[in-house]
Amino acid sequence: MDHKAGYVNIIGNPNVGKSTLMNAFVGERLSIITSKAQTTRHRILGIVNGDDFQMVLSDTPGIIKPAYELQESMMGFVRSAFEDADVLLYLIELGEKELKEESFFEKIKNAKIPILLLINKIDKGNEKMLQEALELWQVKLPNAEIFAISALENFGVQEVFQRIVELLPQSPPFYPKDQLTDKPERFFVNEIIREKILMHYKKEIPYSVEIDTEEFFEEEKLLRIRSIIMVERESQKGIIIGHKGNAIKRVGVEARKDLEAFFGKQVFIELRVKVNKDWRSNENQLKRFGYNG
C-alpha cells in the first residue's frame, strides 16, 4: 500500500489561533491556549496517523520582532519551520493584513512547497469582511490556496485536513504509529502550569516565568510532581505566591485538574518559586530550558 507522510507547519502572528487549530487536527490538547500573545514559546509537534498517512503537525510561536534573547530563540523555532515543511499553513485572523515580520512574508511568497492560507475566526465577522479578505490575500499571496475557517468552532477544519492529506508526499512514517508528540511528559506539566500563570497574572509576570519540573514519579494510580516556578526578580516571587499563598494555591489546584485529565490518573503536585535572575537573556539558562537549539 502507498503511504504518505510529511511535516505540516503552522505559522502566523500571535493570537491567530494556531494552537487551537493544532489541537483540533490532533484531537488532543497538546498546545496551551490563552488570550495573551506569546503563549507558545516552543515548536511542538502533534502526530496524526491514518491507515495510509502520517501528518506531523508543528505549532510554532507567533511571529514577532524579537526584543530579547528568549524571543530571538522563539523566532528560531519559526525559521526552522520553513526548513523542513512539506506543506505550510499560514494562519491569519479575519481583518489581518500583514505579518509582523516582513522577511517571513517574503519567504512565504517565494516558497516552493504548497501554501494553504487559512483565514481564521470567520465567526467573528460577516460576509463582506470575508469577501474583502479573500480578494486582498489572493493578490498578496497568489501562490496560496485559501480556506475560510473557524478553528474554535471547528468550521472548515475537516476540509483543510483532507486537503493536507492529498498534498502529503509519498513516504514511510517518520514516527511510530502510536506516538502523539515529540515532547516528553514533563514538557506538558510545565506548559499546563505556565498556562495558569498566563491566565491569572498581569503585566510582565507571565513573560518572566519559566517552569522546571524537578520530580515526576509515576505510580499505578498516582503521579507525584514537584515543579519550580522560575521568576527573574524577588518582587515577582511575592506576586506569584500571593497573600497567604492564595495565588500559587489557585495555580496548583487548576493545574492539577488539567494534569489529571491529561494523564488520566490522580495527581499530587507541589509548586515552589525561585528567583533565576534575568534568565530570559542568559544563553546558558535558555539552553537549559530547551531554547537556543
TORDO-461088 format. One record per residue (C-alpha): x, y, z. Coordinates in nm, 2 decimals, always signed. Layout:
<r><x>X</x><y>Y</y><z>Z</z></r>
...
***
This chain:
<r><x>+0.00</x><y>+0.00</y><z>+0.00</z></r>
<r><x>+0.12</x><y>+0.35</y><z>-0.08</z></r>
<r><x>+0.19</x><y>+0.56</y><z>+0.23</z></r>
<r><x>+0.21</x><y>+0.93</y><z>+0.27</z></r>
<r><x>+0.40</x><y>+1.13</y><z>+0.54</z></r>
<r><x>+0.51</x><y>+1.49</y><z>+0.58</z></r>
<r><x>+0.57</x><y>+1.78</y><z>+0.80</z></r>
<r><x>+0.28</x><y>+2.04</y><z>+0.81</z></r>
<r><x>+0.40</x><y>+2.36</y><z>+0.98</z></r>
<r><x>+0.17</x><y>+2.62</y><z>+1.11</z></r>
<r><x>+0.29</x><y>+2.99</y><z>+1.12</z></r>
<r><x>+0.13</x><y>+3.33</y><z>+1.18</z></r>
<r><x>+0.12</x><y>+3.63</y><z>+1.40</z></r>
<r><x>+0.05</x><y>+3.59</y><z>+1.78</z></r>
<r><x>-0.31</x><y>+3.52</y><z>+1.88</z></r>
<r><x>-0.44</x><y>+3.40</y><z>+1.54</z></r>
<r><x>-0.54</x><y>+3.06</y><z>+1.68</z></r>
<r><x>-0.25</x><y>+2.83</y><z>+1.57</z></r>
<r><x>-0.27</x><y>+2.63</y><z>+1.89</z></r>
<r><x>-0.65</x><y>+2.59</y><z>+1.86</z></r>
<r><x>-0.61</x><y>+2.46</y><z>+1.51</z></r>
<r><x>-0.33</x><y>+2.22</y><z>+1.60</z></r>
<r><x>-0.54</x><y>+2.07</y><z>+1.88</z></r>
<r><x>-0.84</x><y>+2.04</y><z>+1.65</z></r>
<r><x>-0.63</x><y>+1.85</y><z>+1.40</z></r>
<r><x>-0.47</x><y>+1.62</y><z>+1.66</z></r>
<r><x>-0.79</x><y>+1.57</y><z>+1.87</z></r>
<r><x>-0.58</x><y>+1.62</y><z>+2.19</z></r>
<r><x>-0.49</x><y>+1.93</y><z>+2.39</z></r>
<r><x>-0.12</x><y>+1.94</y><z>+2.32</z></r>
<r><x>-0.07</x><y>+2.32</y><z>+2.29</z></r>
<r><x>-0.18</x><y>+2.55</y><z>+2.57</z></r>
<r><x>-0.42</x><y>+2.83</y><z>+2.47</z></r>
<r><x>-0.47</x><y>+3.17</y><z>+2.63</z></r>
<r><x>-0.57</x><y>+3.52</y><z>+2.51</z></r>
<r><x>-0.22</x><y>+3.65</y><z>+2.57</z></r>
<r><x>+0.04</x><y>+3.69</y><z>+2.29</z></r>
<r><x>+0.35</x><y>+3.47</y><z>+2.30</z></r>
<r><x>+0.16</x><y>+3.18</y><z>+2.48</z></r>
<r><x>+0.35</x><y>+2.93</y><z>+2.26</z></r>
<r><x>+0.73</x><y>+2.95</y><z>+2.32</z></r>
<r><x>+0.85</x><y>+2.62</y><z>+2.17</z></r>
<r><x>+0.79</x><y>+2.43</y><z>+1.85</z></r>
<r><x>+0.55</x><y>+2.15</y><z>+1.94</z></r>
<r><x>+0.48</x><y>+1.85</y><z>+1.72</z></r>
<r><x>+0.15</x><y>+1.68</y><z>+1.70</z></r>
<r><x>+0.13</x><y>+1.35</y><z>+1.51</z></r>
<r><x>-0.18</x><y>+1.23</y><z>+1.33</z></r>
<r><x>-0.19</x><y>+0.88</y><z>+1.19</z></r>
<r><x>-0.43</x><y>+0.73</y><z>+0.93</z></r>
<r><x>-0.41</x><y>+0.39</y><z>+0.77</z></r>
<r><x>-0.21</x><y>+0.53</y><z>+0.48</z></r>
<r><x>-0.07</x><y>+0.86</y><z>+0.60</z></r>
<r><x>+0.12</x><y>+1.03</y><z>+0.89</z></r>
<r><x>+0.07</x><y>+1.40</y><z>+0.93</z></r>
<r><x>+0.34</x><y>+1.57</y><z>+1.15</z></r>
<r><x>+0.19</x><y>+1.90</y><z>+1.26</z></r>
<r><x>+0.41</x><y>+2.17</y><z>+1.40</z></r>
<r><x>+0.28</x><y>+2.46</y><z>+1.62</z></r>
<r><x>+0.53</x><y>+2.75</y><z>+1.63</z></r>
<r><x>+0.55</x><y>+3.07</y><z>+1.83</z></r>
<r><x>+0.37</x><y>+3.37</y><z>+1.69</z></r>
<r><x>+0.58</x><y>+3.58</y><z>+1.46</z></r>
<r><x>+0.72</x><y>+3.89</y><z>+1.64</z></r>
<r><x>+1.02</x><y>+4.13</y><z>+1.62</z></r>
<r><x>+1.24</x><y>+3.99</y><z>+1.90</z></r>
<r><x>+1.32</x><y>+4.23</y><z>+2.19</z></r>
<r><x>+1.55</x><y>+3.99</y><z>+2.39</z></r>
<r><x>+1.72</x><y>+3.66</y><z>+2.38</z></r>
<r><x>+1.42</x><y>+3.44</y><z>+2.46</z></r>
<r><x>+1.22</x><y>+3.60</y><z>+2.18</z></r>
<r><x>+1.51</x><y>+3.56</y><z>+1.94</z></r>
<r><x>+1.52</x><y>+3.19</y><z>+2.02</z></r>
<r><x>+1.14</x><y>+3.17</y><z>+1.97</z></r>
<r><x>+1.18</x><y>+3.31</y><z>+1.62</z></r>
<r><x>+1.45</x><y>+3.05</y><z>+1.56</z></r>
<r><x>+1.18</x><y>+2.79</y><z>+1.60</z></r>
<r><x>+0.97</x><y>+2.97</y><z>+1.34</z></r>
<r><x>+1.26</x><y>+2.99</y><z>+1.10</z></r>
<r><x>+1.32</x><y>+2.61</y><z>+1.14</z></r>
<r><x>+0.95</x><y>+2.55</y><z>+1.04</z></r>
<r><x>+1.04</x><y>+2.68</y><z>+0.69</z></r>
<r><x>+1.33</x><y>+2.44</y><z>+0.65</z></r>
<r><x>+1.15</x><y>+2.11</y><z>+0.69</z></r>
<r><x>+0.79</x><y>+2.18</y><z>+0.58</z></r>
<r><x>+0.63</x><y>+1.97</y><z>+0.32</z></r>
<r><x>+0.31</x><y>+2.18</y><z>+0.35</z></r>
<r><x>+0.30</x><y>+2.53</y><z>+0.51</z></r>
<r><x>-0.02</x><y>+2.66</y><z>+0.68</z></r>
<r><x>-0.02</x><y>+3.04</y><z>+0.70</z></r>
<r><x>-0.29</x><y>+3.12</y><z>+0.95</z></r>
<r><x>-0.43</x><y>+3.48</y><z>+0.97</z></r>
<r><x>-0.72</x><y>+3.63</y><z>+1.15</z></r>
<r><x>-1.01</x><y>+3.78</y><z>+0.96</z></r>
<r><x>-0.92</x><y>+4.15</y><z>+0.91</z></r>
<r><x>-0.55</x><y>+4.10</y><z>+0.93</z></r>
<r><x>-0.35</x><y>+4.25</y><z>+0.65</z></r>
<r><x>+0.02</x><y>+4.16</y><z>+0.71</z></r>
<r><x>+0.28</x><y>+3.96</y><z>+0.91</z></r>
<r><x>+0.46</x><y>+4.14</y><z>+1.19</z></r>
<r><x>+0.79</x><y>+4.05</y><z>+1.03</z></r>
<r><x>+0.82</x><y>+4.13</y><z>+0.66</z></r>
<r><x>+1.11</x><y>+3.88</y><z>+0.60</z></r>
<r><x>+0.89</x><y>+3.59</y><z>+0.69</z></r>
<r><x>+0.63</x><y>+3.70</y><z>+0.44</z></r>
<r><x>+0.89</x><y>+3.72</y><z>+0.16</z></r>
<r><x>+0.98</x><y>+3.35</y><z>+0.25</z></r>
<r><x>+0.61</x><y>+3.25</y><z>+0.22</z></r>
<r><x>+0.58</x><y>+3.43</y><z>-0.12</z></r>
<r><x>+0.89</x><y>+3.26</y><z>-0.26</z></r>
<r><x>+0.82</x><y>+2.91</y><z>-0.11</z></r>
<r><x>+0.83</x><y>+2.62</y><z>-0.35</z></r>
<r><x>+0.61</x><y>+2.40</y><z>-0.13</z></r>
<r><x>+0.23</x><y>+2.40</y><z>-0.11</z></r>
<r><x>+0.09</x><y>+2.70</y><z>+0.09</z></r>
<r><x>-0.25</x><y>+2.69</y><z>+0.25</z></r>
<r><x>-0.36</x><y>+3.04</y><z>+0.37</z></r>
<r><x>-0.63</x><y>+2.99</y><z>+0.64</z></r>
<r><x>-0.84</x><y>+3.29</y><z>+0.72</z></r>
<r><x>-0.94</x><y>+3.21</y><z>+1.08</z></r>
<r><x>-1.21</x><y>+3.34</y><z>+1.32</z></r>
<r><x>-1.46</x><y>+3.40</y><z>+1.04</z></r>
<r><x>-1.73</x><y>+3.35</y><z>+1.31</z></r>
<r><x>-1.63</x><y>+3.70</y><z>+1.44</z></r>
<r><x>-1.70</x><y>+3.88</y><z>+1.11</z></r>
<r><x>-1.95</x><y>+3.90</y><z>+0.83</z></r>
<r><x>-1.98</x><y>+3.81</y><z>+0.46</z></r>
<r><x>-1.85</x><y>+4.15</y><z>+0.35</z></r>
<r><x>-1.54</x><y>+4.12</y><z>+0.56</z></r>
<r><x>-1.47</x><y>+3.77</y><z>+0.44</z></r>
<r><x>-1.50</x><y>+3.88</y><z>+0.07</z></r>
<r><x>-1.26</x><y>+4.17</y><z>+0.12</z></r>
<r><x>-1.01</x><y>+3.94</y><z>+0.29</z></r>
<r><x>-1.03</x><y>+3.68</y><z>+0.01</z></r>
<r><x>-0.97</x><y>+3.95</y><z>-0.25</z></r>
<r><x>-0.68</x><y>+4.11</y><z>-0.06</z></r>
<r><x>-0.50</x><y>+3.78</y><z>+0.01</z></r>
<r><x>-0.55</x><y>+3.64</y><z>-0.35</z></r>
<r><x>-0.35</x><y>+3.94</y><z>-0.47</z></r>
<r><x>-0.09</x><y>+3.94</y><z>-0.19</z></r>
<r><x>-0.03</x><y>+3.56</y><z>-0.20</z></r>
<r><x>-0.12</x><y>+3.43</y><z>-0.54</z></r>
<r><x>+0.08</x><y>+3.10</y><z>-0.48</z></r>
<r><x>-0.15</x><y>+3.00</y><z>-0.19</z></r>
<r><x>-0.48</x><y>+2.80</y><z>-0.17</z></r>
<r><x>-0.72</x><y>+3.00</y><z>+0.06</z></r>
<r><x>-0.96</x><y>+2.85</y><z>+0.31</z></r>
<r><x>-1.20</x><y>+3.03</y><z>+0.54</z></r>
<r><x>-1.22</x><y>+2.86</y><z>+0.88</z></r>
<r><x>-1.31</x><y>+2.89</y><z>+1.25</z></r>
<r><x>-1.07</x><y>+2.67</y><z>+1.44</z></r>
<r><x>-1.26</x><y>+2.73</y><z>+1.77</z></r>
<r><x>-1.60</x><y>+2.63</y><z>+1.61</z></r>
<r><x>-1.44</x><y>+2.35</y><z>+1.41</z></r>
<r><x>-1.58</x><y>+2.51</y><z>+1.09</z></r>
<r><x>-1.39</x><y>+2.43</y><z>+0.77</z></r>
<r><x>-1.12</x><y>+2.24</y><z>+0.96</z></r>
<r><x>-1.20</x><y>+1.90</y><z>+0.81</z></r>
<r><x>-1.18</x><y>+2.03</y><z>+0.46</z></r>
<r><x>-0.83</x><y>+2.17</y><z>+0.53</z></r>
<r><x>-0.73</x><y>+1.84</y><z>+0.69</z></r>
<r><x>-0.84</x><y>+1.64</y><z>+0.38</z></r>
<r><x>-0.65</x><y>+1.88</y><z>+0.15</z></r>
<r><x>-0.34</x><y>+1.84</y><z>+0.36</z></r>
<r><x>-0.36</x><y>+1.46</y><z>+0.33</z></r>
<r><x>-0.39</x><y>+1.50</y><z>-0.05</z></r>
<r><x>-0.07</x><y>+1.72</y><z>-0.06</z></r>
<r><x>+0.15</x><y>+1.49</y><z>+0.16</z></r>
<r><x>+0.44</x><y>+1.33</y><z>-0.03</z></r>
<r><x>+0.48</x><y>+0.96</y><z>-0.06</z></r>
<r><x>+0.69</x><y>+0.85</y><z>+0.24</z></r>
<r><x>+0.70</x><y>+0.59</y><z>+0.51</z></r>
<r><x>+0.60</x><y>+0.72</y><z>+0.86</z></r>
<r><x>+0.87</x><y>+0.93</y><z>+1.05</z></r>
<r><x>+0.74</x><y>+0.83</y><z>+1.39</z></r>
<r><x>+0.59</x><y>+0.51</y><z>+1.55</z></r>
<r><x>+0.22</x><y>+0.49</y><z>+1.47</z></r>
<r><x>+0.11</x><y>+0.51</y><z>+1.83</z></r>
<r><x>+0.32</x><y>+0.83</y><z>+1.91</z></r>
<r><x>+0.13</x><y>+1.15</y><z>+1.96</z></r>
<r><x>+0.40</x><y>+1.41</y><z>+2.00</z></r>
<r><x>+0.78</x><y>+1.46</y><z>+2.02</z></r>
<r><x>+0.77</x><y>+1.62</y><z>+2.36</z></r>
<r><x>+0.83</x><y>+1.43</y><z>+2.70</z></r>
<r><x>+0.57</x><y>+1.42</y><z>+2.97</z></r>
<r><x>+0.74</x><y>+1.68</y><z>+3.18</z></r>
<r><x>+0.71</x><y>+1.94</y><z>+2.90</z></r>
<r><x>+0.33</x><y>+1.92</y><z>+2.92</z></r>
<r><x>+0.34</x><y>+1.95</y><z>+3.30</z></r>
<r><x>+0.55</x><y>+2.27</y><z>+3.26</z></r>
<r><x>+0.32</x><y>+2.41</y><z>+2.99</z></r>
<r><x>-0.01</x><y>+2.34</y><z>+3.18</z></r>
<r><x>+0.14</x><y>+2.53</y><z>+3.49</z></r>
<r><x>+0.26</x><y>+2.81</y><z>+3.26</z></r>
<r><x>-0.09</x><y>+2.84</y><z>+3.11</z></r>
<r><x>-0.24</x><y>+2.90</y><z>+3.45</z></r>
<r><x>+0.01</x><y>+3.17</y><z>+3.52</z></r>
<r><x>-0.07</x><y>+3.34</y><z>+3.18</z></r>
<r><x>-0.44</x><y>+3.33</y><z>+3.27</z></r>
<r><x>-0.41</x><y>+3.47</y><z>+3.63</z></r>
<r><x>-0.12</x><y>+3.72</y><z>+3.64</z></r>
<r><x>-0.09</x><y>+4.05</y><z>+3.47</z></r>
<r><x>+0.17</x><y>+4.28</y><z>+3.30</z></r>
<r><x>+0.52</x><y>+4.13</y><z>+3.27</z></r>
<r><x>+0.48</x><y>+3.85</y><z>+3.52</z></r>
<r><x>+0.38</x><y>+3.56</y><z>+3.28</z></r>
<r><x>+0.66</x><y>+3.66</y><z>+3.04</z></r>
<r><x>+0.92</x><y>+3.65</y><z>+3.32</z></r>
<r><x>+0.82</x><y>+3.29</y><z>+3.42</z></r>
<r><x>+0.97</x><y>+2.96</y><z>+3.32</z></r>
<r><x>+0.87</x><y>+2.62</y><z>+3.47</z></r>
<r><x>+1.12</x><y>+2.34</y><z>+3.57</z></r>
<r><x>+0.97</x><y>+2.01</y><z>+3.67</z></r>
<r><x>+1.23</x><y>+1.86</y><z>+3.91</z></r>
<r><x>+1.04</x><y>+1.54</y><z>+4.01</z></r>
<r><x>+0.79</x><y>+1.33</y><z>+3.81</z></r>
<r><x>+0.72</x><y>+1.00</y><z>+3.98</z></r>
<r><x>+0.46</x><y>+0.78</y><z>+3.82</z></r>
<r><x>+0.28</x><y>+0.51</y><z>+4.03</z></r>
<r><x>+0.00</x><y>+0.29</y><z>+3.92</z></r>
<r><x>-0.28</x><y>+0.53</y><z>+4.01</z></r>
<r><x>-0.09</x><y>+0.84</y><z>+4.11</z></r>
<r><x>+0.15</x><y>+1.09</y><z>+3.97</z></r>
<r><x>+0.38</x><y>+1.28</y><z>+4.21</z></r>
<r><x>+0.51</x><y>+1.60</y><z>+4.06</z></r>
<r><x>+0.73</x><y>+1.88</y><z>+4.20</z></r>
<r><x>+0.77</x><y>+2.19</y><z>+3.98</z></r>
<r><x>+0.97</x><y>+2.51</y><z>+4.03</z></r>
<r><x>+0.83</x><y>+2.84</y><z>+3.90</z></r>
<r><x>+1.13</x><y>+3.05</y><z>+3.80</z></r>
<r><x>+1.10</x><y>+3.43</y><z>+3.81</z></r>
<r><x>+1.35</x><y>+3.70</y><z>+3.73</z></r>
<r><x>+1.32</x><y>+3.92</y><z>+4.04</z></r>
<r><x>+1.24</x><y>+3.89</y><z>+4.41</z></r>
<r><x>+0.94</x><y>+4.12</y><z>+4.38</z></r>
<r><x>+0.79</x><y>+3.88</y><z>+4.12</z></r>
<r><x>+0.83</x><y>+3.59</y><z>+4.36</z></r>
<r><x>+0.60</x><y>+3.76</y><z>+4.61</z></r>
<r><x>+0.34</x><y>+3.83</y><z>+4.34</z></r>
<r><x>+0.34</x><y>+3.46</y><z>+4.22</z></r>
<r><x>+0.29</x><y>+3.34</y><z>+4.58</z></r>
<r><x>+0.02</x><y>+3.60</y><z>+4.67</z></r>
<r><x>-0.13</x><y>+3.69</y><z>+5.00</z></r>
<r><x>-0.10</x><y>+3.39</y><z>+5.24</z></r>
<r><x>-0.01</x><y>+3.18</y><z>+4.94</z></r>
<r><x>-0.35</x><y>+3.21</y><z>+4.78</z></r>
<r><x>-0.23</x><y>+3.29</y><z>+4.43</z></r>
<r><x>+0.01</x><y>+3.00</y><z>+4.39</z></r>
<r><x>-0.25</x><y>+2.77</y><z>+4.55</z></r>
<r><x>-0.50</x><y>+2.86</y><z>+4.28</z></r>
<r><x>-0.24</x><y>+2.78</y><z>+4.01</z></r>
<r><x>-0.17</x><y>+2.44</y><z>+4.17</z></r>
<r><x>-0.54</x><y>+2.35</y><z>+4.20</z></r>
<r><x>-0.62</x><y>+2.44</y><z>+3.84</z></r>
<r><x>-0.31</x><y>+2.28</y><z>+3.70</z></r>
<r><x>-0.38</x><y>+1.96</y><z>+3.90</z></r>
<r><x>-0.72</x><y>+1.93</y><z>+3.74</z></r>
<r><x>-0.59</x><y>+1.97</y><z>+3.39</z></r>
<r><x>-0.30</x><y>+1.73</y><z>+3.46</z></r>
<r><x>-0.54</x><y>+1.46</y><z>+3.59</z></r>
<r><x>-0.74</x><y>+1.50</y><z>+3.27</z></r>
<r><x>-0.43</x><y>+1.49</y><z>+3.05</z></r>
<r><x>-0.26</x><y>+1.18</y><z>+3.22</z></r>
<r><x>-0.58</x><y>+1.00</y><z>+3.32</z></r>
<r><x>-0.48</x><y>+0.95</y><z>+3.68</z></r>
<r><x>-0.47</x><y>+1.12</y><z>+4.02</z></r>
<r><x>-0.20</x><y>+1.39</y><z>+4.06</z></r>
<r><x>-0.02</x><y>+1.53</y><z>+4.36</z></r>
<r><x>+0.16</x><y>+1.85</y><z>+4.27</z></r>
<r><x>+0.40</x><y>+2.06</y><z>+4.48</z></r>
<r><x>+0.49</x><y>+2.41</y><z>+4.35</z></r>
<r><x>+0.78</x><y>+2.62</y><z>+4.46</z></r>
<r><x>+0.90</x><y>+2.96</y><z>+4.34</z></r>
<r><x>+1.27</x><y>+3.05</y><z>+4.29</z></r>
<r><x>+1.44</x><y>+3.36</y><z>+4.16</z></r>
<r><x>+1.66</x><y>+3.30</y><z>+3.85</z></r>
<r><x>+1.79</x><y>+3.64</y><z>+3.77</z></r>
<r><x>+1.75</x><y>+3.76</y><z>+3.41</z></r>
<r><x>+1.71</x><y>+3.41</y><z>+3.27</z></r>
<r><x>+1.54</x><y>+3.54</y><z>+2.96</z></r>
<r><x>+1.87</x><y>+3.70</y><z>+2.85</z></r>
<r><x>+2.11</x><y>+3.43</y><z>+2.97</z></r>
<r><x>+2.22</x><y>+3.19</y><z>+2.69</z></r>
<r><x>+2.31</x><y>+2.91</y><z>+2.93</z></r>
<r><x>+1.97</x><y>+2.93</y><z>+3.11</z></r>
<r><x>+1.78</x><y>+2.94</y><z>+2.78</z></r>
<r><x>+1.96</x><y>+2.62</y><z>+2.66</z></r>
<r><x>+1.87</x><y>+2.46</y><z>+2.99</z></r>
<r><x>+1.51</x><y>+2.53</y><z>+2.93</z></r>
<r><x>+1.51</x><y>+2.40</y><z>+2.57</z></r>
<r><x>+1.57</x><y>+2.72</y><z>+2.38</z></r>
<r><x>+1.86</x><y>+2.81</y><z>+2.15</z></r>
<r><x>+1.89</x><y>+2.47</y><z>+1.99</z></r>
***
